[in-house]
Amino acid sequence: MSQRQLKLNAFLMTAGHHVAAWRHPQARADGGIQFAHFKQIAQTAERAKFDAVFFADSAAVWGAGAEQEAQSRSAQADHFEPITLLSALSAVTDHIGLIATVTTTYNEPYHLARKFASLDHLSGGRAGWNLVTSANAAEAFNFSREAHLAHADRYNRAEEFIDVVIGLWDSWDDDAFVRDKQSGRFFKPDAVHRLDHQGKHFSVRGPLNVARPVQGYPVIVQAGSSEPGKELAARTAEVIFTAQQTLADAQAFYRDVKGRLARYGRTPDQLKILPGVFPVVGRTREEAQEKYQALQDLIHPAVGLALLSGMLGGADLSGYPLDGPLPDLPESNGGKSRQHLLVELARRDKLTIRELYLRIAGARGHLTLVGSAVEVADQLQAWFENDAADGFNVMPPTLPGGLDDFIELVLPILRERGLFRTEYEGNTLRESLGLARPANRYTHKVVA
Amino acid sequence: MSQRQLKLNAFLMTAGHHVAAWRHPQARADGGIQFAHFKQIAQTAERAKFDAVFFADSAAVWGAGAEQEAQSRSAQADHFEPITLLSALSAVTDHIGLIATVTTTYNEPYHLARKFASLDHLSGGRAGWNLVTSANAAEAFNFSREAHLAHADRYNRAEEFIDVVIGLWDSWDDDAFVRDKQSGRFFKPDAVHRLDHQGKHFSVRGPLNVARPVQGYPVIVQAGSSEPGKELAARTAEVIFTAQQTLADAQAFYRDVKGRLARYGRTPDQLKILPGVFPVVGRTREEAQEKYQALQDLIHPAVGLALLSGMLGGADLSGYPLDGPLPDLPESNGGKSRQHLLVELARRDKLTIRELYLRIAGARGHLTLVGSAVEVADQLQAWFENDAADGFNVMPPTLPGGLDDFIELVLPILRERGLFRTEYEGNTLRESLGLARPANRYTHKVVA
């Protein structure tokens, strides 16, 4: 294959990404907690040759800071934990990648390295870890803290966390386990490496009690777009999931991050940049607009406001008129890049609070495309061919219907244009993404 | 069904329980890390109507304190993490219970409550949690500690841990999620309960972001047989996995623990006591003895000694002759009851160090039965009918062969005697075990 092709993940979420998705007639309202729902969707996505399914996560109930009137109208209070769900999905799929978000803020690197190594073996090399820091204050209260770590400390911890995790994945040489029944030697004594990490946040001896992952490491995904987030990604990420509103912003981000790779001895193709996209697709533009409007009409104002408030780091908007402008807000300790993006969006398009929550009710700050299949395909192609994206994290408005629409209407056009695969390139997520299998630090010295 | 019947778990471990199992011609040497291996075994156990598959765990590589000569001859260095493995198995089985061991010493109750709730939903109500405290010093070093907590502190933490976990499982009323598309109400606002736990070890606000488990709670299993272990079990356990060497000891343990239940307002049938049993079964006693001897002959002395040393809490036996007696050992900070059991066993049977490690090389202190199918069935029946056991945690010497032997040779005899089910009683692990679904503390007040 000579032509560069799109990488596409199916970002799955309960009954769909739109905040009112669960109320839609075609959405499965109890989807978040029904294995049959995700099994069907993952198998559908695999038939369509998606690179991976992708799951976000938070170790707290959604909207814990919101008024209960809003919280009780959201489908986010009840859903599977991603590692368990993806492990189950590994048993009913064969090719599709399995990417789970897990925070570095409230976990231990040994547990995390072990679970992802285990998932990688269970799936024959299809695991990916979306490394995040916790921007949700409600999580702190579930882990014996009064407040979560400051933004800089979270990244500091994340930097050390990932070094420990990758070190643990290198515990064993790829050919360590000889299992020679005759001699009784199970592994080569010189093929195991103790990490003996001593750092500011962690002391971890190792080795891991799982063989080196099938992929060497599970694929490392990151979502941070703040300054420390971009720097961490440039050093360690292989996929970036980012929220970009315009082609120009996406191009600037793409150039910025890819430009940072060289100082870590990396080449641009070692990091795939996948903006999120929320596609509402119709056979015509009008049909798409009607679909979108039908979802928008289902949003309760309390839910819209709570969603916005949460994404602004817990800002209290209750005293401001819905049809007035977004007030100036103090900087919070939440996720920086998302707050910045929303404030910019409101300013740029002169949106009221209500208009702003309606604008993000589907895509939560990611690119929203409402149009005919050709229009949606054109946009994806424009970003892909103009140095704004290596592919996309596709966020279906409803599930399973919204994903079916994208597969049935948009994918055939992308394939016709040679922009998306018709068969998997191999068996592992790395092979789908075109990422090399990393060498073990202990057995393959890098030649400078 | 009027007759009381045996409860049987299949305790699975890499290539089998015998320390040299992986070297046996009929064992799958790489079984610990092959999903196909466990899928086949779990489906076999389900066809045989076992109550559950059961997995032990340690968050450290086996034998970290042992000399590498021993460690590199053990199959325990490379195996799946149990939560991920059982999640995957949930997708390829329908009735069999899924019990995973997870330590309370190096975990957070919110993560644990969430993962087991998720597994219970994934499996339609088949999850069980074997609650342990970490007796393995090597684990501490993987979690930023210089040494693990003292025995009393570990139990203190475990006591608080389980209260938090059960509290989190009660976060939602059973009928909380109404998902009314028309009104837009996803859950009943008064059906969610914040835990607001403030304790010595943990502060956890809650609620959990998963609906109440299908079983109310996953089944609580415990293995501690020390004084605080028995007391914790009497208060909270529904199944006890215990190591007992003789009928008399097992009866004393059974009487002791069941006798403690009343002071927690519980009845004897609310706690099932399942001693471990390591069955080497033949068509004749001679065939069984040959099978056993074949396994014993595969034990490398370094492996036997390391196994024994590890089970004695890391005791250094290197200076003592293999064919001399077990020396007096200082009390360690490891698992108390197992150390005590081994010292007693050596004294009672006047065993040398070598004889002692040979004695525990299969069952690690659990009951070893080597005999014809009728002899093994007779023993199980005798324990079952004489207040020593409600069933057994069956530890196959090799996998898959050792489990097949038990199923093909012993189960038909137990069934003939009416001692084991021919069909599952229901769909959940609680229904198999004959345990009631616990009420939610917030919605059903206990009437004193």
Chai-1 contact restraints between the chains, C-beta under 6 A:
chainA,res_idxA,chainB,res_idxB,connection_type,confidence,min_distance_angstrom,max_distance_angstrom,comment,restraint_id
A,R23,B,K181,contact,1.0,0.0,6.0,A-B,restraint_1
A,R23,B,G184,contact,1.0,0.0,6.0,A-B,restraint_2
A,A29,B,R179,contact,1.0,0.0,6.0,A-B,restraint_3
A,D30,B,R179,contact,1.0,0.0,6.0,A-B,restraint_4
A,I33,B,H121,contact,1.0,0.0,6.0,A-B,restraint_5
A,I33,B,A211,contact,1.0,0.0,6.0,A-B,restraint_6
A,F35,B,L122,contact,1.0,0.0,6.0,A-B,restraint_7
A,V61,B,P207,contact,1.0,0.0,6.0,A-B,restraint_8
A,V61,B,N209,contact,1.0,0.0,6.0,A-B,restraint_9
A,Q68,B,P189,contact,1.0,0.0,6.0,A-B,restraint_10
A,S72,B,F187,contact,1.0,0.0,6.0,A-B,restraint_11
A,S72,B,P189,contact,1.0,0.0,6.0,A-B,restraint_12
A,R73,B,G184,contact,1.0,0.0,6.0,A-B,restraint_13
A,R73,B,F186,contact,1.0,0.0,6.0,A-B,restraint_14
A,A75,B,F186,contact,1.0,0.0,6.0,A-B,restraint_15
A,D78,B,F177,contact,1.0,0.0,6.0,A-B,restraint_16
A,D78,B,A211,contact,1.0,0.0,6.0,A-B,restraint_17
A,F80,B,S118,contact,1.0,0.0,6.0,A-B,restraint_18
A,E81,B,R114,contact,1.0,0.0,6.0,A-B,restraint_19
A,E81,B,K115,contact,1.0,0.0,6.0,A-B,restraint_20
A,E81,B,S118,contact,1.0,0.0,6.0,A-B,restraint_21
A,T84,B,S87,contact,1.0,0.0,6.0,A-B,restraint_22
A,T84,B,K115,contact,1.0,0.0,6.0,A-B,restraint_23
A,T84,B,S118,contact,1.0,0.0,6.0,A-B,restraint_24
A,T84,B,L119,contact,1.0,0.0,6.0,A-B,restraint_25
A,S87,B,T84,contact,1.0,0.0,6.0,A-B,restraint_26
A,S87,B,S87,contact,1.0,0.0,6.0,A-B,restraint_27
A,S87,B,A88,contact,1.0,0.0,6.0,A-B,restraint_28
A,A88,B,S87,contact,1.0,0.0,6.0,A-B,restraint_29
A,A88,B,S90,contact,1.0,0.0,6.0,A-B,restraint_30
A,A88,B,A91,contact,1.0,0.0,6.0,A-B,restraint_31
A,A88,B,L122,contact,1.0,0.0,6.0,A-B,restraint_32
A,S90,B,A88,contact,1.0,0.0,6.0,A-B,restraint_33
A,A91,B,A88,contact,1.0,0.0,6.0,A-B,restraint_34
A,A91,B,A91,contact,1.0,0.0,6.0,A-B,restraint_35
A,A91,B,V92,contact,1.0,0.0,6.0,A-B,restraint_36
A,V92,B,A91,contact,1.0,0.0,6.0,A-B,restraint_37
A,E108,B,F143,contact,1.0,0.0,6.0,A-B,restraint_38
A,Y110,B,N142,contact,1.0,0.0,6.0,A-B,restraint_39
A,R114,B,E81,contact,1.0,0.0,6.0,A-B,restraint_40
A,K115,B,E81,contact,1.0,0.0,6.0,A-B,restraint_41
A,K115,B,T84,contact,1.0,0.0,6.0,A-B,restraint_42
A,S118,B,F80,contact,1.0,0.0,6.0,A-B,restraint_43
A,S118,B,E81,contact,1.0,0.0,6.0,A-B,restraint_44
A,S118,B,T84,contact,1.0,0.0,6.0,A-B,restraint_45
A,L119,B,T84,contact,1.0,0.0,6.0,A-B,restraint_46
A,H121,B,I33,contact,1.0,0.0,6.0,A-B,restraint_47
A,L122,B,F35,contact,1.0,0.0,6.0,A-B,restraint_48
A,L122,B,A88,contact,1.0,0.0,6.0,A-B,restraint_49
A,F141,B,R205,contact,1.0,0.0,6.0,A-B,restraint_50
A,N142,B,Y110,contact,1.0,0.0,6.0,A-B,restraint_51
A,N142,B,V204,contact,1.0,0.0,6.0,A-B,restraint_52
A,N142,B,R205,contact,1.0,0.0,6.0,A-B,restraint_53
A,F143,B,E108,contact,1.0,0.0,6.0,A-B,restraint_54
A,S144,B,F202,contact,1.0,0.0,6.0,A-B,restraint_55
A,S144,B,S203,contact,1.0,0.0,6.0,A-B,restraint_56
A,F177,B,D78,contact,1.0,0.0,6.0,A-B,restraint_57
A,R179,B,A29,contact,1.0,0.0,6.0,A-B,restraint_58
A,R179,B,D30,contact,1.0,0.0,6.0,A-B,restraint_59
A,K181,B,R23,contact,1.0,0.0,6.0,A-B,restraint_60
A,G184,B,R23,contact,1.0,0.0,6.0,A-B,restraint_61
A,G184,B,R73,contact,1.0,0.0,6.0,A-B,restraint_62
A,G184,B,H300,contact,1.0,0.0,6.0,A-B,restraint_63
A,F186,B,R73,contact,1.0,0.0,6.0,A-B,restraint_64
A,F186,B,S74,contact,1.0,0.0,6.0,A-B,restraint_65
A,F186,B,A75,contact,1.0,0.0,6.0,A-B,restraint_66
A,F187,B,S72,contact,1.0,0.0,6.0,A-B,restraint_67
A,P189,B,Q68,contact,1.0,0.0,6.0,A-B,restraint_68
A,P189,B,S72,contact,1.0,0.0,6.0,A-B,restraint_69
A,F202,B,S144,contact,1.0,0.0,6.0,A-B,restraint_70
A,S203,B,S144,contact,1.0,0.0,6.0,A-B,restraint_71
A,V204,B,N142,contact,1.0,0.0,6.0,A-B,restraint_72
A,R205,B,F141,contact,1.0,0.0,6.0,A-B,restraint_73
A,R205,B,N142,contact,1.0,0.0,6.0,A-B,restraint_74
A,P207,B,V61,contact,1.0,0.0,6.0,A-B,restraint_75
A,N209,B,V61,contact,1.0,0.0,6.0,A-B,restraint_76
A,A211,B,I33,contact,1.0,0.0,6.0,A-B,restraint_77
A,A211,B,D78,contact,1.0,0.0,6.0,A-B,restraint_78
A,H300,B,G184,contact,1.0,0.0,6.0,A-B,restraint_79
